[in-house]
Amino acid sequence: MLTLRISIATLLLASSASAQRATRPATTDSWEVTELTNRPSLTLELPALNTVRAARAARAAAFEVRPVLLVRCQERELDVFLSTGSVLDSDDNVLTPVRIQWGSEPPADSRWRRSTDSTSAFAPDPRALLRQLVSNPDLRIEIRPSGKSAQIIRFNARGLERHMSQVDAACPPGGNGDGPAADPVYAEAAVDERAEIVSAPQLDYPPALRHAGLQGRVTVQAVIDTLGRAEPASLKVIARPSTAFDQSARAYVLQAVFRPARVKGRAVRVLIRVPVDYKIE
């Protein structure tokens, strides 16, 4: 298998008419980009910072592998997936449990779709994951190989912003497999499990309002994506005691981490109202 992969890579490099491979521009950018021009497609590969113990079968000897995070666009279909080298656990033969941690934030539970060989896991909302990677490049992903203890994989995604123009050109936002048509927004009453805050920043009480003794509840409407973050363009303040609270309340919701809403066990986008209370103790 290794020889075959090397041979394919060699053929791609040798044919400049059909493929162009970009070199890694700097040590701060570990992404490797492959762009096929004879059949439009784009692949970004990011090796993990660490190796993990892997085994293809229960009785097979374990070996060290370095997982890879891949961003793939083929025929305007965008996928972000993790190639682990191990057969992943699953509770329904389709989805595998995954925990994601961005920087120092608390980890959040998720479920990703397994590949046909069960060794890769596909992010449920690739566009949202890329947005988070650009703003939070320090990523930890916890996976559960079948019959083995959980393993943590670390990534440094710095430099991704340099390649997002290529990703957007190959897979325009809102195209096939991306955007509201493929990933609808649910009403809060229509989901099986509601989105709930699991981690929130310290509320910034505007000093002038505190000194004036002004307090009350601000209600912010937002779409929470499948990774548990508020979509910036969706934020809307729909009730408040004063418009002077708006900026602080929006920042609070934008920085909060939510447990994603779910429908039949699958994480979905959901429109919710978040109450933000300003009280003077």
Backbone bond lengths (Angstrom), bond angles and torsions (degrees), N, CA, C in turn:
res aa  C-N    CA-C-N  psi(-1)  N-CA   C-N-CA  omega(-1)  CA-C   N-CA-C  phi
1 M - - - 1.463 - - 1.518 110.91 -
2 L 1.332 118.03 -42.24 1.450 121.82 179.18 1.517 110.90 -63.06
3 T 1.356 116.47 -43.47 1.468 120.45 179.28 1.517 110.40 -61.53
4 L 1.331 116.51 -40.18 1.453 120.24 -179.47 1.509 111.07 -64.00
5 R 1.335 117.45 -43.03 1.451 121.04 -179.42 1.514 110.77 -64.46
6 I 1.338 117.82 -40.73 1.455 121.45 178.95 1.522 110.19 -64.39
7 S 1.328 117.20 -41.07 1.462 121.10 179.89 1.514 111.03 -62.76
8 I 1.337 117.22 -42.86 1.455 120.97 178.84 1.515 110.69 -62.65
9 A 1.347 116.13 -44.34 1.458 119.75 179.39 1.515 111.14 -61.48
10 T 1.342 116.48 -39.16 1.466 120.71 179.64 1.519 110.99 -63.93
11 L 1.337 116.64 -41.54 1.455 120.20 178.87 1.514 111.65 -64.56
12 L 1.329 116.65 -39.44 1.455 120.15 179.20 1.512 111.51 -63.59
13 L 1.335 116.00 -41.71 1.455 120.22 -179.55 1.524 111.29 -68.26
14 A 1.316 116.20 -34.14 1.459 119.62 -175.87 1.514 112.43 -73.86
15 S 1.328 117.92 -22.42 1.464 120.69 -176.76 1.512 110.10 -104.34
16 S 1.323 116.96 90.33 1.464 120.54 -177.83 1.508 111.72 -69.25
17 A 1.322 117.53 -19.01 1.454 119.95 179.29 1.513 111.84 -74.71
18 S 1.320 116.96 -24.85 1.449 119.44 -176.26 1.507 113.91 -111.87
19 A 1.326 119.62 -12.52 1.461 119.93 -178.94 1.507 110.81 -152.15
20 Q 1.324 113.70 146.97 1.457 121.11 175.63 1.516 106.82 -133.55
21 R 1.324 117.32 122.60 1.462 120.85 -179.33 1.526 108.18 -111.07
22 A 1.334 115.57 126.11 1.459 120.11 179.67 1.512 109.99 -87.10
23 T 1.305 116.66 137.27 1.451 120.45 176.27 1.515 109.64 -77.81
24 R 1.311 117.22 160.60 1.449 120.86 178.09 1.522 108.48 -73.34
25 P 1.340 117.89 117.83 1.449 120.24 -170.27 1.513 114.97 -70.22
26 A 1.311 118.63 -26.52 1.466 119.57 -176.95 1.510 108.74 -162.39
27 T 1.322 115.04 166.04 1.460 119.54 -179.76 1.523 111.03 -66.12
28 T 1.350 118.28 -21.41 1.457 120.73 177.76 1.522 111.80 -81.20
29 D 1.318 117.71 -3.68 1.455 122.00 179.53 1.524 108.34 -128.03
30 S 1.336 116.17 102.45 1.467 120.85 -178.01 1.517 112.51 -97.07
31 W 1.326 117.36 7.58 1.464 120.21 179.77 1.523 110.60 -74.89
32 E 1.313 116.24 135.51 1.457 121.56 174.43 1.518 107.87 -109.52
33 V 1.329 116.54 126.25 1.459 122.12 -172.41 1.519 110.75 -110.33
34 T 1.316 116.41 129.77 1.461 122.06 174.21 1.524 108.05 -122.19
35 E 1.320 115.69 123.50 1.460 120.55 -179.88 1.517 108.93 -124.74
36 L 1.338 116.90 117.73 1.459 121.98 176.93 1.516 108.58 -92.85
37 T 1.319 115.70 127.86 1.455 119.97 -176.37 1.524 113.11 -99.79
38 N 1.336 117.25 -20.44 1.470 118.36 178.37 1.525 111.16 -76.85
39 R 1.337 117.13 -30.02 1.461 121.98 171.57 1.521 106.29 -133.76
40 P 1.340 118.19 100.36 1.463 121.32 -168.95 1.521 113.57 -48.21
41 S 1.315 115.51 115.22 1.457 121.29 175.28 1.518 108.37 -159.19
42 L 1.311 115.19 157.35 1.458 121.62 -177.69 1.515 108.83 -140.82
43 T 1.324 116.53 134.85 1.458 121.59 176.95 1.513 109.55 -133.87
44 L 1.324 116.56 129.61 1.460 123.24 173.52 1.522 107.70 -113.17
45 E 1.325 116.83 132.39 1.460 121.62 -179.40 1.527 109.56 -122.57
46 L 1.326 115.46 133.83 1.460 121.25 178.22 1.528 109.28 -128.84
47 P 1.342 118.42 108.35 1.464 120.23 177.23 1.530 111.04 -67.55
48 A 1.304 115.91 146.57 1.462 120.87 177.52 1.521 110.57 -68.92
49 L 1.320 115.86 158.90 1.459 120.95 177.37 1.522 112.00 -76.12
50 N 1.323 116.56 -18.48 1.463 120.59 -177.07 1.520 110.53 -132.40
51 T 1.317 115.67 162.80 1.459 121.54 173.81 1.520 109.33 -100.17
52 V 1.323 116.22 161.61 1.463 121.46 177.43 1.524 108.60 -134.30
53 R 1.318 115.48 160.07 1.457 121.20 176.71 1.515 108.99 -80.52
54 A 1.318 116.52 129.92 1.457 120.59 -176.45 1.514 110.26 -131.04
55 A 1.322 115.13 154.30 1.461 122.40 174.88 1.509 107.64 -152.56
56 R 1.327 116.48 134.31 1.457 121.11 -178.00 1.520 112.48 -77.72
57 A 1.322 118.09 -27.72 1.461 121.73 -179.19 1.519 108.82 -137.43
58 A 1.339 115.22 165.69 1.461 120.29 -174.46 1.518 112.41 -59.96
59 R 1.339 118.22 -38.31 1.463 121.44 -176.30 1.524 112.56 -100.63
60 A 1.315 116.52 3.14 1.465 119.52 -179.01 1.520 110.34 -75.50
61 A 1.333 115.53 150.89 1.463 120.26 178.23 1.524 109.79 -68.40
62 A 1.326 115.81 138.86 1.462 120.86 -179.75 1.524 109.98 -76.75
63 F 1.313 116.46 151.18 1.449 121.66 178.67 1.531 108.43 -147.20
64 E 1.318 116.27 161.37 1.457 121.14 -178.29 1.528 110.51 -86.98
65 V 1.323 116.23 131.61 1.459 121.13 175.37 1.520 108.75 -132.02
66 R 1.315 116.09 155.50 1.464 121.47 175.08 1.527 107.33 -108.60
67 P 1.331 118.34 107.02 1.461 120.31 -179.88 1.532 111.66 -60.19
68 V 1.311 115.34 160.17 1.461 121.82 -178.18 1.521 109.14 -132.81
69 L 1.325 115.88 133.92 1.459 121.69 172.50 1.526 107.77 -95.49
70 L 1.321 117.36 127.81 1.457 121.67 -175.51 1.520 111.45 -121.09
71 V 1.315 115.08 138.44 1.457 123.04 171.04 1.524 105.77 -113.20
72 R 1.306 117.73 118.76 1.469 120.67 -173.89 1.525 110.28 -128.84
73 C 1.326 114.46 132.72 1.459 120.42 175.32 1.514 108.51 -125.67
74 Q 1.317 116.83 114.53 1.463 122.44 177.96 1.519 108.51 -131.91
75 E 1.320 115.94 126.25 1.454 122.13 179.97 1.531 110.51 52.16
76 R 1.351 114.29 42.94 1.458 123.82 177.74 1.528 113.74 64.78
77 E 1.317 117.26 16.25 1.456 122.31 174.94 1.526 108.27 -100.78
78 L 1.313 116.82 121.76 1.458 122.14 -177.23 1.523 110.63 -98.56
79 D 1.337 116.18 130.15 1.459 122.44 175.22 1.525 108.69 -132.41
80 V 1.311 115.89 141.52 1.464 122.30 168.99 1.519 105.77 -124.55
81 F 1.338 116.43 122.14 1.461 117.78 -176.02 1.528 110.98 -145.72
82 L 1.311 114.50 160.11 1.452 123.16 -178.10 1.515 109.29 -110.34
83 S 1.324 116.95 120.74 1.461 122.24 175.41 1.520 107.64 -94.85
84 T 1.342 117.21 116.59 1.464 121.57 -169.63 1.520 114.43 -103.85
85 G 1.331 118.08 -26.89 1.457 120.60 -175.77 1.507 113.64 84.90
86 S 1.335 118.01 -5.85 1.463 122.55 178.78 1.515 110.16 -120.23
87 V 1.328 116.51 153.30 1.455 120.85 171.83 1.523 107.87 -72.58
88 L 1.327 116.52 124.06 1.456 121.45 -173.46 1.524 111.68 -90.01
89 D 1.323 114.59 148.20 1.459 121.02 178.04 1.523 109.44 -68.60
90 S 1.324 116.47 156.12 1.457 121.21 178.23 1.507 109.33 -155.35
91 D 1.341 115.70 143.84 1.457 119.08 178.59 1.525 112.50 -98.99
92 D 1.352 116.85 -7.82 1.457 119.30 -179.19 1.529 112.53 -142.93
93 N 1.342 116.04 17.05 1.467 123.10 -179.15 1.530 113.80 67.13
94 V 1.339 117.70 6.16 1.458 121.33 179.30 1.529 111.26 -126.57
95 L 1.326 116.65 -49.53 1.459 121.73 -175.75 1.515 111.18 -104.31
96 T 1.333 115.43 146.44 1.463 121.00 177.53 1.523 109.02 -121.69
97 P 1.341 118.38 138.98 1.462 119.79 180.00 1.523 111.54 -69.69
98 V 1.318 115.72 136.95 1.468 123.27 179.88 1.516 108.37 -138.04
99 R 1.321 116.64 137.83 1.470 121.06 173.33 1.523 107.78 -113.53
100 I 1.332 116.05 133.91 1.459 122.02 -177.54 1.521 109.54 -118.42
101 Q 1.320 116.25 134.22 1.457 121.19 175.63 1.525 109.33 -129.02
102 W 1.328 116.13 124.00 1.455 122.38 178.43 1.520 108.85 -99.16
103 G 1.313 117.96 112.59 1.462 121.35 179.29 1.517 111.61 56.67
104 S 1.332 115.72 -125.62 1.465 120.62 -178.73 1.521 112.75 -96.33
105 E 1.344 117.27 6.95 1.455 120.29 -179.88 1.534 110.59 -71.90
106 P 1.328 117.59 156.73 1.469 119.78 177.76 1.523 110.81 -63.08
107 P 1.333 118.36 146.24 1.473 120.59 178.22 1.519 111.43 -68.01
108 A 1.312 115.95 150.55 1.468 122.06 179.52 1.523 109.13 -123.79
109 D 1.323 115.94 137.88 1.461 121.55 179.95 1.522 110.68 -78.76
110 S 1.307 115.64 145.02 1.458 121.82 178.39 1.519 108.35 -151.23
111 R 1.312 116.07 173.03 1.472 122.01 174.50 1.512 107.89 -134.46
112 W 1.314 115.87 125.60 1.456 121.93 -179.02 1.521 108.81 -111.73
113 R 1.315 116.04 152.70 1.467 121.65 179.67 1.528 110.45 -78.11
114 R 1.335 116.10 133.02 1.462 120.35 178.30 1.525 110.67 -80.84
115 S 1.339 114.64 150.59 1.462 120.60 174.42 1.527 109.49 -74.64
116 T 1.313 116.81 172.10 1.462 120.35 -178.52 1.529 112.18 -63.80
117 D 1.339 117.87 -29.80 1.462 119.64 177.31 1.526 112.01 -93.06
118 S 1.343 116.94 3.98 1.472 124.08 174.06 1.525 114.27 67.30
119 T 1.331 118.42 11.69 1.468 119.81 -178.46 1.527 112.72 -104.12
120 S 1.324 117.67 -5.11 1.464 121.72 178.05 1.523 109.30 -124.20
121 A 1.337 115.40 153.12 1.459 121.02 179.41 1.528 109.06 -127.39
122 F 1.341 116.87 129.73 1.458 123.13 -175.83 1.529 110.34 -100.91
123 A 1.327 116.46 130.38 1.459 121.68 179.00 1.526 109.81 -65.47
124 P 1.341 118.12 138.42 1.467 120.09 -177.92 1.527 113.16 -70.25
125 D 1.332 117.57 -27.09 1.461 121.49 -179.85 1.529 107.99 -133.83
126 P 1.337 117.72 83.54 1.472 120.13 -174.33 1.517 114.04 -60.57
127 R 1.313 117.98 -37.36 1.467 120.00 -178.78 1.527 110.69 -65.45
128 A 1.329 116.78 -41.43 1.462 120.19 178.76 1.528 110.72 -65.62
129 L 1.327 116.40 -38.87 1.463 119.60 179.27 1.526 111.00 -63.53
130 L 1.330 117.77 -40.13 1.458 120.94 178.96 1.524 110.97 -65.51
131 R 1.334 116.74 -39.33 1.468 119.51 177.43 1.524 110.37 -59.77
132 Q 1.319 116.02 -42.90 1.458 119.74 -179.80 1.526 111.23 -68.00
133 L 1.319 117.67 -37.49 1.460 120.85 179.82 1.520 111.99 -64.11
134 V 1.328 116.60 -36.59 1.460 119.88 179.57 1.528 110.33 -65.20
135 S 1.332 117.07 -41.91 1.469 120.33 -177.62 1.519 113.24 -89.05
136 N 1.350 117.18 -21.42 1.473 121.05 -179.89 1.529 108.72 -134.06
137 P 1.327 118.40 79.33 1.468 120.59 -172.76 1.526 114.96 -72.05
138 D 1.332 118.37 -16.82 1.467 120.20 178.71 1.524 108.54 -86.22
139 L 1.320 115.90 106.90 1.454 121.79 -172.39 1.525 110.90 -123.75
140 R 1.333 115.53 136.79 1.466 122.45 171.58 1.523 108.11 -121.95
141 I 1.315 115.62 130.74 1.460 121.44 178.10 1.523 108.63 -122.04
142 E 1.326 115.79 124.43 1.464 120.89 177.59 1.526 108.69 -101.39
143 I 1.327 115.56 124.45 1.458 121.52 179.31 1.526 109.48 -116.19
144 R 1.322 115.80 165.17 1.468 120.82 178.85 1.527 109.54 -126.48
145 P 1.346 116.92 95.70 1.466 119.09 174.35 1.524 109.93 -63.03
146 S 1.307 116.42 146.61 1.459 121.24 -177.37 1.527 111.15 -59.00
147 G 1.328 116.07 124.89 1.454 121.72 176.81 1.509 114.82 73.36
148 K 1.319 118.42 10.21 1.461 121.00 -178.37 1.519 109.99 -130.01
149 S 1.322 116.06 167.54 1.458 120.40 179.82 1.520 110.42 -72.88
150 A 1.324 115.65 160.89 1.461 121.06 -178.76 1.523 110.80 -63.51
151 Q 1.315 115.73 148.60 1.459 121.91 179.09 1.524 109.11 -128.16
152 I 1.324 115.79 142.31 1.465 121.66 -178.93 1.522 109.21 -106.32
153 I 1.327 115.07 130.81 1.467 122.20 -179.89 1.527 107.92 -116.04
154 R 1.316 116.80 130.55 1.466 121.76 -176.26 1.529 110.54 -110.00
155 F 1.337 114.97 139.89 1.457 121.23 179.28 1.532 110.72 -131.94
156 N 1.329 114.87 146.81 1.463 122.27 169.40 1.524 106.38 -116.32
157 A 1.332 116.42 103.11 1.465 121.20 -173.01 1.520 113.25 -93.75
158 R 1.331 117.44 16.91 1.463 119.39 -179.84 1.532 110.93 -59.22
159 G 1.304 115.41 140.30 1.450 120.91 -178.35 1.516 113.18 100.71
160 L 1.338 118.04 -9.00 1.461 120.49 -178.16 1.526 111.20 -60.70
161 E 1.341 116.55 -35.69 1.465 119.10 -177.81 1.529 112.20 -59.47
162 R 1.339 117.11 -25.51 1.467 120.61 179.33 1.528 112.09 -69.26
163 H 1.322 116.61 -20.92 1.460 120.51 -175.01 1.523 113.00 -108.34
164 M 1.347 117.51 -2.94 1.461 119.33 -175.84 1.522 112.79 -65.52
165 S 1.338 117.86 -29.27 1.462 119.63 177.16 1.527 110.30 -64.19
166 Q 1.343 117.27 -36.77 1.462 120.86 176.31 1.524 111.21 -66.84
167 V 1.346 115.49 -41.52 1.466 119.95 179.25 1.527 110.23 -63.29
168 D 1.343 116.57 -45.28 1.464 119.98 -178.65 1.524 111.45 -67.32
169 A 1.334 116.72 -31.66 1.465 119.33 178.43 1.522 111.12 -71.09
170 A 1.334 116.44 -39.74 1.464 120.42 -179.59 1.524 111.87 -76.78
171 C 1.324 116.46 -37.24 1.468 122.67 179.21 1.522 108.65 -131.02
172 P 1.328 118.51 83.69 1.471 121.19 -178.20 1.527 111.38 -57.86
173 P 1.335 118.01 137.40 1.468 120.52 176.13 1.521 110.75 -55.50
174 G 1.328 115.70 134.77 1.450 119.82 -178.11 1.512 113.61 89.69
175 G 1.367 116.77 1.02 1.466 120.34 179.29 1.510 111.01 -82.49
176 N 1.322 116.56 -163.50 1.459 121.34 -178.65 1.516 110.99 -59.38
177 G 1.322 115.50 133.20 1.457 120.30 177.24 1.505 113.78 74.30
178 D 1.361 117.34 12.11 1.453 119.29 -177.49 1.521 108.51 -147.99
179 G 1.311 115.48 144.40 1.446 119.03 174.55 1.518 112.59 95.05
180 P 1.331 116.47 -178.23 1.453 121.80 -173.37 1.528 114.68 -58.94
181 A 1.347 117.82 -32.77 1.467 118.19 -177.77 1.511 111.18 -64.63
182 A 1.348 117.99 -35.39 1.453 121.33 -178.35 1.525 111.61 -96.13
183 D 1.325 116.82 -20.04 1.461 121.68 -175.76 1.526 108.10 -133.15
184 P 1.323 118.50 79.85 1.462 121.61 -172.72 1.522 112.48 -67.94
185 V 1.320 115.21 160.42 1.454 122.33 175.93 1.521 108.34 -97.02
186 Y 1.324 117.12 124.25 1.454 122.53 -179.00 1.527 110.63 -91.57
187 A 1.314 115.74 149.83 1.455 120.72 169.35 1.524 108.20 -73.26
188 E 1.311 116.66 150.48 1.466 119.96 -176.12 1.525 111.75 -60.81
189 A 1.327 117.33 -34.21 1.466 120.37 -178.93 1.517 112.82 -75.34
190 A 1.347 117.43 -11.33 1.462 120.50 -174.76 1.525 113.32 -95.73
191 V 1.330 118.74 -3.07 1.468 120.58 -177.25 1.527 110.11 -97.40
192 D 1.320 115.43 157.31 1.467 120.39 178.72 1.524 111.49 -79.14
193 E 1.337 115.91 -38.56 1.461 121.45 177.97 1.520 108.42 -125.23
194 R 1.302 117.07 122.81 1.459 120.71 -176.04 1.523 111.75 -78.70
195 A 1.317 114.81 154.23 1.465 120.27 175.43 1.529 109.01 -72.79
196 E 1.321 115.97 134.59 1.463 120.53 -179.91 1.516 109.55 -137.17
197 I 1.321 115.98 146.07 1.465 121.17 179.27 1.531 109.91 -70.11
198 V 1.335 116.15 128.30 1.466 120.75 175.55 1.530 111.37 -110.07
199 S 1.318 116.75 -19.19 1.459 121.16 178.06 1.527 108.18 -155.47
200 A 1.329 116.11 135.74 1.464 119.63 -178.07 1.520 109.61 -141.70
201 P 1.328 117.25 150.26 1.471 120.39 178.32 1.519 110.22 -74.51
202 Q 1.308 116.09 168.69 1.458 120.47 174.40 1.524 108.54 -68.09
203 L 1.320 115.65 132.01 1.458 120.22 -177.55 1.526 110.34 -70.15
204 D 1.317 115.74 127.81 1.462 121.75 179.52 1.523 108.85 -90.01
205 Y 1.317 115.93 103.31 1.466 121.51 -179.54 1.522 107.92 -83.38
206 P 1.323 119.49 116.17 1.469 120.69 -179.38 1.530 110.89 -54.18
207 P 1.335 118.42 121.93 1.473 121.48 -174.68 1.528 113.51 -54.81
208 A 1.315 117.91 -41.55 1.463 120.11 -177.76 1.528 111.35 -62.98
209 L 1.356 116.36 -37.42 1.458 120.22 179.30 1.522 111.54 -72.44
210 R 1.333 115.96 -36.20 1.466 119.25 176.79 1.528 110.44 -64.03
211 H 1.324 116.05 -46.12 1.467 119.65 -179.56 1.525 111.19 -63.52
212 A 1.337 116.26 -31.74 1.460 119.74 179.64 1.525 112.26 -80.52
213 G 1.341 116.26 -6.89 1.459 120.30 -179.98 1.515 113.63 76.15
214 L 1.325 117.38 18.45 1.454 121.48 -179.10 1.525 109.68 -85.76
215 Q 1.311 117.52 126.67 1.453 122.50 179.74 1.522 109.60 -143.69
216 G 1.318 115.50 172.53 1.461 119.88 -179.39 1.514 111.66 148.75
217 R 1.319 115.62 -170.77 1.471 121.81 -176.93 1.527 110.54 -107.68
218 V 1.350 114.03 133.76 1.457 121.93 172.71 1.528 107.13 -109.23
219 T 1.315 117.44 132.09 1.457 121.69 178.93 1.524 109.19 -109.50
220 V 1.329 115.22 121.60 1.462 121.18 -178.69 1.527 108.90 -111.71
221 Q 1.302 115.81 128.41 1.463 121.13 175.09 1.523 108.83 -94.59
222 A 1.340 116.56 135.84 1.470 120.09 -177.19 1.515 110.51 -154.68
223 V 1.328 115.13 152.55 1.468 121.37 170.53 1.524 107.58 -94.45
224 I 1.318 116.36 122.22 1.463 121.96 177.74 1.521 107.87 -95.74
225 D 1.332 116.14 124.01 1.462 119.20 -175.96 1.519 111.32 -80.83
226 T 1.332 116.12 -177.27 1.464 120.77 -174.44 1.528 112.92 -75.22
227 L 1.334 116.95 -5.63 1.462 120.75 175.05 1.527 111.69 -100.52
228 G 1.332 116.04 1.30 1.450 119.32 177.14 1.517 114.65 85.15
229 R 1.323 118.05 26.18 1.460 121.06 177.72 1.526 109.72 -123.22
230 A 1.336 115.96 148.09 1.458 121.28 177.71 1.524 109.81 -73.27
231 E 1.322 116.55 133.51 1.459 120.90 176.63 1.525 108.49 -76.41
232 P 1.339 117.81 120.26 1.475 120.74 -173.10 1.518 114.10 -52.78
233 A 1.326 117.42 -41.86 1.467 119.89 -176.24 1.521 112.60 -69.57
234 S 1.327 117.61 -14.75 1.466 120.49 -176.18 1.521 113.26 -90.60
235 L 1.327 118.42 -12.07 1.462 121.20 -174.11 1.526 111.33 -65.30
236 K 1.332 114.93 131.36 1.461 120.39 179.28 1.523 109.01 -150.50
237 V 1.328 117.06 124.37 1.458 121.36 176.51 1.522 107.96 -83.20
238 I 1.326 116.93 120.48 1.459 120.13 -175.42 1.524 113.05 -110.13
239 A 1.336 118.15 -9.16 1.462 121.15 176.41 1.521 108.47 -158.33
240 R 1.331 116.15 138.79 1.463 120.52 177.95 1.520 109.92 -167.88
241 P 1.344 115.95 154.62 1.467 119.74 176.29 1.526 112.47 -75.59
242 S 1.334 116.39 -21.31 1.463 121.74 178.56 1.525 108.71 -159.32
243 T 1.328 116.78 142.19 1.462 120.48 178.56 1.526 111.60 -65.75
244 A 1.325 117.51 -16.39 1.461 120.91 178.98 1.522 112.17 -66.65
245 F 1.348 117.51 -14.89 1.467 121.50 177.27 1.533 111.98 -83.87
246 D 1.325 118.61 -14.80 1.459 121.91 -168.31 1.525 113.89 -56.53
247 Q 1.314 117.10 -51.50 1.471 120.30 -175.47 1.516 111.44 -61.04
248 S 1.335 117.06 -43.72 1.462 121.18 -179.83 1.525 111.19 -64.31
249 A 1.329 117.11 -43.41 1.465 120.72 -178.08 1.525 111.38 -67.65
250 R 1.311 117.40 -40.11 1.464 120.78 178.26 1.531 110.72 -63.32
251 A 1.342 116.67 -42.84 1.468 120.52 179.31 1.528 110.82 -63.10
252 Y 1.331 116.59 -38.12 1.464 121.17 179.65 1.531 110.77 -61.40
253 V 1.328 117.06 -47.74 1.465 121.14 -178.58 1.524 110.56 -68.67
254 L 1.325 116.71 -38.64 1.458 120.47 -177.76 1.532 111.75 -64.96
255 Q 1.329 117.36 -32.98 1.461 121.25 -177.58 1.524 112.99 -91.15
256 A 1.320 117.24 -10.49 1.464 120.60 -179.11 1.529 111.03 -72.21
257 V 1.327 115.75 152.85 1.465 122.57 175.41 1.529 107.83 -111.15
258 F 1.318 116.12 127.78 1.458 122.21 -177.59 1.527 110.80 -110.70
259 R 1.310 116.22 152.70 1.460 119.83 164.88 1.522 106.14 -79.57
260 P 1.343 118.12 122.04 1.465 119.83 -174.24 1.533 112.73 -59.63
261 A 1.309 115.64 149.11 1.461 120.37 172.45 1.527 108.70 -70.10
262 R 1.323 116.21 154.29 1.460 120.44 -178.24 1.529 111.59 -136.09
263 V 1.318 113.82 145.56 1.459 122.05 172.56 1.518 106.99 -127.76
264 K 1.317 116.84 116.47 1.467 122.99 -177.03 1.528 111.06 54.57
265 G 1.326 115.68 39.98 1.459 121.54 176.92 1.510 114.87 83.72
266 R 1.325 118.41 -5.66 1.462 121.74 -177.74 1.519 110.32 -101.02
267 A 1.328 116.82 132.39 1.459 121.13 177.99 1.525 109.59 -66.35
268 V 1.332 116.47 135.87 1.465 121.80 -178.37 1.522 109.83 -135.51
269 R 1.331 116.12 160.51 1.453 121.93 172.47 1.525 108.21 -76.99
270 V 1.326 116.21 140.95 1.460 119.67 -176.38 1.524 110.00 -144.10
271 L 1.321 115.53 142.81 1.460 121.83 177.11 1.520 108.59 -94.22
272 I 1.316 116.76 120.79 1.462 121.01 -177.18 1.521 110.80 -131.00
273 R 1.314 115.14 168.27 1.463 122.21 172.62 1.524 107.80 -115.08
274 V 1.313 115.86 127.31 1.460 121.32 -177.61 1.524 109.68 -109.89
275 P 1.330 118.80 117.58 1.460 120.28 176.55 1.532 110.64 -81.29
276 V 1.301 116.29 133.34 1.464 122.12 177.84 1.527 106.98 -123.09
277 D 1.322 116.64 110.96 1.455 121.45 -174.49 1.523 112.33 -96.97
278 Y 1.311 116.10 128.86 1.468 122.91 176.30 1.533 107.16 -108.89
279 K 1.338 114.54 112.78 1.456 120.23 -178.62 1.520 109.97 -128.72
280 I 1.291 116.24 137.88 1.453 121.73 176.88 1.527 107.17 -95.39
281 E 1.318 115.71 114.96 1.463 119.87 -178.64 1.526 109.91 -74.93
